[in-house]
Amino acid sequence: MSIKVALIGAGGITRIHHAGYQTAGAEVVAIADVNPKALEARQKEWDIPRTYSSYEALLEQEPDVQAVSVCLPNALHHPATIAAARAGKHVLCEKPISLSLEKAQEMIDACSAANVKLQIGHHMRSDAASVKAKAMIDAGELGRITYIRLRQAHDWAGASEVRDSFGKLANSGGGTLLDNGCHMMDLARYFGGDVEEVFARMATLQYDVEVEDTAQVSLQFASGALGSVENAWTAKGWENGFWIYGTKGALEYSNRASYSGSTDVSTLRHIHRTSPGTTWADTDVADYRFAGYAAHPRSVHSFVHSIVNGEDVMCSGEDGLEAVRLVVASYESARSGMPVKVDNLERASLHPTTV
């Protein structure tokens, strides 16, 4: 069964959504953006039948569209998702869900009231290595989880400047901790469950921007496990990675040497002591190598699959809200210089934005 979808936004991330819909067999019939040049370029490149200068016009004039991707700047996720829900469209919204917990809840409530699905674009859940790791954790193969380290870092492909959509506080709401860290916060909950407390440090060390370009957050899980989230725009190259340690085994994953945006070429390493006679340096090792689509297209596939088959989405609005809650708590910790209990936030939103 094919579904008709539309793209709201014509920026770089839209390219990934379009490719994912194509491989999932969905039909992209319309796209909206306020930038006429970007709109024209995307229409020609992807042969999209109809274009609109606003998402409001698209939602009003495309009654047959069943779902939309919201690929707009962070501050616009809330109004676009609300409008799409009221128009009866399922929504795949890019991360972060919103810049405030209140607005995120409004998005969740609007989609629930309209009986449409809301998936948040925390695509790392769909990474084959993450799916395998989660299955192993749930099956007890690692024993009790004791420590989780999560890292996403890059250097904007060597660029000397950061675009204003990311570097200016009014546009983005935050720096690398929000941009990259919300993914890692979502993975922290995916692997380790609820987080009770955070302690964060951050700095702006390389770029002339209004937000942080380097951040580190210490996590205390409700289970008693500890963890850390590392994010940077000051790294060299690109890295997604996680390291999960338990009483019976450990998992190690990094795409540092094998990054691909469209094809999965990653390896997940399982380290354990099953054989007798292992030593300090000599353990049992199992490597899992994955093929097929990478995390981004897998995430879009999951969204389409949930619509067609009436199943739950991979990453719900509630999941997106909780990832933002952890980011908000981390900013509060960095501001105060103190640990912050996640349930006792002094502030419920990120930095002020223009919307």
Phi, psi and omega in degrees: 000123179266144176241156178262131182230164177225155181251129176252103186114143182235022179283187186299321182293337179297329180302319181292320179296315180300314180297321179296318178296321179300312181290337178275356178084011177277157181254114178275112188250348183203156177213144180232142175194150180280347181267107185296326180291316178296321180297314180297319181296315180294320181297317180292317183295320186253000179056049179275129187301316189228145178235154180220148181274355177211151178289333177299316179295318179299312182296326181285325189256005180236070183295337183274350177290128182264335184210154178227153168257127176264105184240054184250169173306153187311316186293344182261357180301318184297303183295324181291320180292318177300314180297318180295318179298315180296336176273001177081024181258138168293149188232126165253105185257130177299156177282157348287158182306317180197177180260005174213151179293324180296314180292324176299318179294324176298321178295316179299314182295321180296318179290323178295316181296326180272357181059041175242157181278147174232113175247135177261140189283046171276078190291344182297336174298331184272352176302135183303323179293321179293317179299316179294316180300315180299317180297320180291320177298312182296330179278355179081013183292337179262357184075211177282127180288131182248327182207139177230124176248130182231137184217132166221123185209151179199183180225033180052040178057030177085009181295147180275345180226156176255134180303148182300332180297338177251325189275338180266130186301320183295333182272321191259325185086349180173172182259224186297329179297324176278312185299306181263324187293330180296328174297314183290325176296322178294317178295325178303314179290323180299318182272320192247355182085197185297144175255132182266324188213146177229152171222123190234148168230144178208161183204161172246108194241341185234313189262152176274078184228166182269001185234172180286144174247000179213134183207150175217134182230130174267136184243142169242114181277154177299333180288346186103344178294157175251165179196173176213147175237125181241129179221146180199145163259008184250013176281181173239122186085204184229139176211126161251134179202152171215148180226118186240125184243135179223175183288344180245349182180176181220154175236138178231131179214134171206139176262018184308318185261004187211041184287135172212131182280344186239333184239136180280119180232024189271166176228132175252127182255128177253119181248127183207173178235088178254321180283143176289149174087012176291159185240182176307317187255353188240106180237171170286139182224132173235128178255130175252120178250136187244151178234188178083200185289151176283182190299316183300304179296328176299322180296317178294319176304316181298320179298310180299317181299320181295324179289311184295322186255003178065036183254169178293150177283161181294319182225110188278171174301322178298320176298317178298320178298316182292328175296317177294323178303318180291324177292315178301315179299323180292319175297321178296319178296315179296324179292317185272340184075018184230156171298151181233126171289127187300325182278356183240049183290137174284329180234149183252006181218168177279194182298155179303145177232174183283348182241000000 
